[in-house]
Amino acid sequence: MIQSLRKRLAFLSVLKHRDYRIYYLGLVASVMSHQGMMAAQGWLVFDTTGEPLTLGLVGAAQAIPGLIFNLVAGALADRFNPRRMIMIGEGAAALLISLLAVLVLTDVVTVWHIVIIAFLIGIATSFDQPARRVVWPALIPRSQYLAGTALNQGAWNGTRVIGPGVSMGIIAVVGFVSGDDRLGAAISFAVIAAGFASMSIAIMFVRMPEIKRAGGATLFHDIVDGLAFVAKQRIFLLLLGLSFSIGYFGLSYQQLMPAFAKDSLGLGPSGVGALYVASGIGGVSGIIIAASYGASVDRAKLIGGGATLMGLAIIGFGISGVLGWAILAGVLSALAGALYSIFQIGVNTLLNLLVPVEFRGRVMGLRGIMWSLSPLGALQAGFIAGLTSTPFAIGVGGVGVLIATGLVFGLSKQVRNADRLVTALEAAEALEQPEVARSTPAT
């Protein structure tokens, strides 16, 4: 049994690489701070205005920069020093959150302060994230990309439960002791700022190997080249489109969770929290499963199977609301979270294996844009829920996942034979034929 457990956790050996380990520790601190900021920021907004609409306003302010700047940031990460971009982006976010802490502490904060700072943080992180996706694959061997992808995904899933608890716990404890919740919020934001600063400091100690840079005459040429590359190599366009579809349709059930829990299951706030926790636990479980077994499973099956089963789990989750079965809803929430992680790890690993190094920032920048658009899925789901019911709207999301997956795998032989592409590229690299290794066969 111990031997089996050791084999299942073998993917953690990727942390033996000094520079990746330093990067990863900084990443965990940054992501935990990001998750905590979302909760603390939401609490501050509602405490300041008492209006739920302002929550959406602040969320939009932080998401919009990703739509505008992600592709530019991806081109910059391919062209210039991505490590420096991370230092600047994380450092700027730390300074902005520190400013928010001061505004709260001095009791002069207004909702417009929060909106403007959220927008500026969105700009900082939109330049930081494509750079991260260029840096970490350069720190480990290609053979460990799946393990690295799993750990990176784990940083987001694992801190989704811990980060908000820490930030809100600080507000609650300090507020209880001092009688001033705003003092607790100021301290919470100061701790969050320290987490972002930790990533900025950690990346200074990472030794970056030489990596191929983009060769366009100008940044504009690099952006155009990146768009042309994705348009020509249809497998990337399809994988990015499938990722967007999964985010748009597949994650909308999480946005509807409060209404689903209250109206369909008769649960209170603790019940809503339990469903979210179940989803987070499932996500972590999916990461461990994918990291442990993913290397021995065909990547197309990992992606297609994960997406298909996730769609079915979401449909079942909607049906559990019609039946009023809370326990079944919890189980299916966890299952959907696990399958989402498996899908994500499969797609991210495949993209990193296939995308040429000099295009990685731009391709991942496009992926960032698509994920910035995915919250719009909550709008269509809410509209359908208003016309019909929340369980029905959730079921529609699951059907959307199934249709998108079927179309992508039906249209592309390359996606269905992804492992063959990876093998061909790796064989070309082994023979030191860079002109072959840097091109992916178009359909």
PEBELQUI-V43485 format. One record per helix or strand of 3 or more residues. SS is the DSSP state (@ for helix, = for strand). FROM is the first residue (numbers start at 1). TO is the last residue. Records with the same first field share a line. If there is no record, write none. Layout:
BEGIN
SS=FROM-TO  FROM-TO
END
This chain:
BEGIN
@=2-8  10-16  18-49  52-79  82-105  111-139  142-178  181-205  219-232  234-250  252-255  257-264  269-296  299-323  326-354  357-373  376-387  390-411  413-416  418-430  434-437
END
